[in-house]
Amino acid sequence: MASLPTFVETVRKEFQPSFWWPVQFCVYTTLTSYILSIITGNVSQVDRVWTFLPTIYTAYFALLPFWPKNALLPLFPYTPEETYSEAAQSYSLRALLMLALVVIWMFRLSYNTWRRGLFNLNDEDYRWAILRQRVPPWFFQVVNFTFIAVIQNIILFSLGLPTHIAAFQQPSKLSTSDYILATLALVDLTCEFIADNQQYSFQTYKKTGVLDKNEWPAARIAWTPEDAKRGFVTRGLWAWSRHPNFFCEQTFWAIITLFPLLAPESPNLPAHPLSSPTAIWPLTPALVLCTLFFSSTLFSESISLSKYPEGYSAYQQRVAMFVPFLTPVWGVLLKLQGKQGKVDALLFKHGNDTKALENKKSQ
């Protein structure tokens, strides 16, 4: 088996200079997270750095002119002298804009992760505990190494690739597409923040039975005992999408992926080391992330379905998994089957609505 220094040297030979440091960093974070998962018995090590790693890779590519030519310390970022000169000497306005948006994304996710206690070193994603019970120990360790440690770290690295392209484009000014996409990204992050807050507000009420008047705007929903008894949130953005936060997360990285692809300078740039008219690799970050979220959501929903078989089954029939625009379509289909009224009563009746329905029936 090749030693780590030998592997690093292979990386230097096979990859473009602008990839030397981030690929090495990805290898080290992968090995570290896996080793820590074995030592601690907690496989959520990658989860604790998920909010930071895409920002680190994005910042590296956006700030190529800032880094020294040689690493000052082990794992310290640097820009090799062999890097394409324009990208190494001049900042790309587009890459800097993308970095600013990713930093906002990082603060949002870090805040949500912190208040849920997921930065606690003893915390582990509840889904891994359930998976442990469903598969043999040896198979779980295979999943731990291949998916949890290796694949997830590669995905996080790939989220920086759009900024890598933008760093080589060197536009003299931002284009119309940049302004449109930046606006869409900010709207998307706002919706994701609202979805996070509504979910957190519901879970807090479900545990305490007390409404918090200090919730963020758009999350000050008058939850009722009926909501808590149902077990899962069906109000606010969650009435339109079963996972509005996941939908916004995938949309955000799709938008980031499109920045360099919709720009006038792209995608076929002679200056860019991996550009070609038929290259599809720039789409990789968004496609891979969507695949991850879809498969992960299927597993999460199987758990919810086992806990709330009747209610969550109705929720799946009535509300789209991700895309909110499909929810009215599901409603029409249920109406044609004569099921919409029953399903809506099960999912969307709250307190006074339920009492009013009972009074109407008694008259």
N, C-alpha and C positions, 0 to 999 in steps of 0.2 A: 504493500500500500504506500502510495507516495506521501512524503512528509508535507506538512503545511507550507514550509518555505518553498518546496518544489512546486506545489500547487499555485502558490502566489506568483512564482516566476512564469508558470504556464499561462496564468491569467494575463500577465503583462505582454506575452507574445501573441495570444489569440485575440485579445480585445483591443479596441481603440483606446488610445491613451486617456481620453476623458472618462472611460469606464474603469480604469485601473483601481482607483481608490474606492468607489462605491461598491464594486464587486467584492473586493477584499473585505470591506466593512460588512457586507451582507453575509459573507462566509463566517466571519467572526461572531456576528450576532446570532446566526443560525446555530453554530456549535455551542455558544454560551447558553442560549435558551434551552437547548436540548439537554445539556449537562446539568443545568439547574433543575430541570424537570425531573431528572433521575434522582438527584441528590435530595430534593425536597418532596418528591412524590406529588408535586403540583404541576400540572401541564399547562397552566394558564400564563406562563412566563411571557410568551409573545403578546398576549392580550394587554399586558401592562405597558408595553412599549409601542403598541399599535398606533396610538395617537401621535407618537413622535417620529417614528421611522420614515413615513412618507415625506414629512416636512424636512427631515435631515437630507434625504436624497434630492428633494426639490431645491433646497437651499444650496446644496453643493453645485448643482448644474447651473442655477441662476447666478451664482456668485463665483464662477470660474476665474474671473480676473482678480478676485480678492485673495485667493489662496496662494500660499508660497509655492515655489517650484519644487521644494522637497519637504517631506513630512518633518515637522519640528519635534514631534513625539510619536510613539507608536499609535497608529490609527488616527493621527491628526490629518485632516484633509489637506490635499495639495493638488496643484495643477501641473502635471508633467510638462516639460519643455516641448515634448513632441505633440502636444495638443494643438489643433488647428489654431493658427495665430490670431485670427480675428475674434474667435470665441474666447480665447485665453486673455485677450487684451481689452476687449470692449464688452460692456454689459448690454444685454438684450432687453429692451423695454418690455417686450412681451413676456419674457421669462421672469422679470421682476414683478410684473402684474400677477402672473400665475403664482409666484411665491407668496405675494401678499394675500391672495385668496386662500391658499393652502394653510397659511398661518392662522387665518380666521377660522378655518375648518378645525385646526388643531386645538385652538382655545375652546371652541364649542364642545368638541368631543372630550377634551381633558376635563372640562367642568362637569360634564355629564358622568364621566367615569369616576371622578373624585367623589361626587355626592352620593353615588351608588356604592361607594366603598370598594371599588374594584382595584384600586391601587394598593390595597392591603395585601401584603405578601402572603397571607394565609388564605386569601380568597381564590376560588377556582370556579370557572364557568360551570353552572349547574348541569349543563348538557354533557360534560365529560364524565361526571359521576354516573349519569344514567347510561351513557355508552359503556362504561366499565362493567355495569351489571348485565349488559346485553351481549357482550362478546368475550371470548377467552382472553386471559391476561396477555398472552404472547401477541395476539392480534391487536390488542389495544396499544402495545408498545410499538408495533409496526406503524399504526396510525399516528402515534405520538411523533415518531421520527420523520416519516414521509410527509404527512399532511400538516400536523400542528407546528413542527419545527421548520422543515425545509420548504414546503410549498407556500406556507403563509409568509415566510420571510422573502421568498422570491416575488410573491404578489406585491408585498410592500415596496420592494425595490422597483418593480415595474411601474408603480404609480409615479415615479420620478421621470420616466422616459419621455413623456410629452414635454417637460421642461428642458430635457436634453436637446430635443429637436429645436425648440424655441430659442435656446441659447446659441445655436448655430445659424439661425435665420438672420439675426442682426438687422431688424427693420429700422429704418430711419425715424419712423413714428408709428404709433399704434394705428391699426386699421379699424374700419367700422365693425368688422366681425369681433374684434377684441372688446370693444365697448359693449356690444350686444351680449356677448358671452359672459362678460364680467357682471353685467346687470342680472342676467339669468342665474348666475352662480350665487350672487348675494340673495336673490329671492329664494332660491333653493335652500340655502343655508338657514334663512329665516324660517322657512316652513319646517325644516328638520329640527330646529331649535324648539319650535312650537310643539311638534310631535313628541319630542323628548320630554318636554315639560308636562304635557297632558298625560303621558304615560306615568311619569314620576308622581304627579299629583294623584292619579287614580290609585297607584300602588300604595301611596302613603295613606290615603283614605281607607283603602281596603284593610290595611294593618291596624290603623288607629280608630277608624270610625269617626274621625273629626275632620271637618273642613278647614283647610289652611287659608286664611284670608290674605296671606302674604305671597301667594303664588305669583309667578310671572304672568303678565298679560296674556290673554288667550288660553291660559291654563286654569283660570278661576271658574271651574265648572262646578255646579251644584250637584255633586255626586249624591246618590241616594243609597239606602240599604239594598235596593233591588240591583243597583250596579255592582255593589260589593258581592252580593250573593251570586250574581252571574259569573263572576270570577275573572273576567277579562274586559278590557276597555272597548266600548263601542260608540263613544261620543267624540265630538270634535273632529279632527282629521281622521280619526280611527273609524268613523262612520263611512268614510269614503275609500279607505285602503286598510287592509288588515295589517300592513306594515308600512305606514307612511314614512317613518324614519329610514327604513331600509331603501324605500323607493327614492327618497331624496339623496341618500348616500350614493347609490348607483348613478343617479342623474348627475350629481356633482362631479364625479370622476369622469363621466362621459363628456361633460362640458370641458373639463380640463384637458381631456384627450383631444377635443376638437379645436382648441386654441391654435396650435400650429398647423393643423390640417386644413382649416378654413381660411387661413391667412393668405394674402396675395403671394407671399414668398414660398408657399409650400404646395405639395409636399416634396416635389422633386428639386432639391437643392444640390447643386454640384458640391457646395461647401460641406454638406453634411455627409459624414462617412458612411451612413447606412441608407442613404436615400436612393430610390430607384422608382421608375414609373409604376412597377407592379408590387412594390413592397406593401405588405399588409401588417407588418409588425407594429406600426404606430397604433393600431387599433387594439393591440393585445391588452393593455391595462384595463380598459373598460370592459372588454369581453370576458377576460378572466375573472374580474371582480364580480360581474353579473352572474357568472357561473357559480362562483363561490357562494354568493348570497342566495341564489336560488336553491342550491343543494342544502345549505345550512338552514334556510327557512323551512324546507320540507321536513327536516329533522325536528326543528322547533315546533312546528305545527302538529307533528305526530305526538309530541309530548302533551301539547295543549288539548288535543283531541282525546287523549286517554284520560285527562283530568276532567274535561267538560264535554262528554260525548255528544249530548243533544245540542247544547248551546253553541259549541264551536263548529259543529257540523252545519248548523243553520247559518252561522257567520260565514263559513266558506262558500255557501250557496248564494248568499246575499251580497257580500262585499268582495271586491277584487283583491287578489293577493298583494299587488303592488300598484298598478296603474289606476288612479281614481276615476278616470274617465270611463272605465269599463263597468263600474258599479251600477250606474243607471241601466246598463244593458242587462246585467244579471237580474235587476229588479223587474224589468219587462219580461224576461224569460220566466221568472217565478210567477208573475201575474198571469201569464198565459197558462200556466199549470195550475192556477188557483191556489198557490201557496204563499203569495207575498204577504197577505194580511197576517197569517199565523206566524211567519218568520219575523216580520217587523215587530209584532207584539212581543215576541220572545227576546228580541235583541234591543229594541229601541224604546220600550215603555219604561218610564222613570217616575216613581213616586206618585205625584198627582195625576199623571196620565193613567196609571194603573187604577187608582181609586175612581177616576172619572169613568173608566171603562166598566168597572164593577157596578157603579151607581146606575149607569145606563142600562146594564143588563137587568138590574133589579126593578126597573120601572116598568 
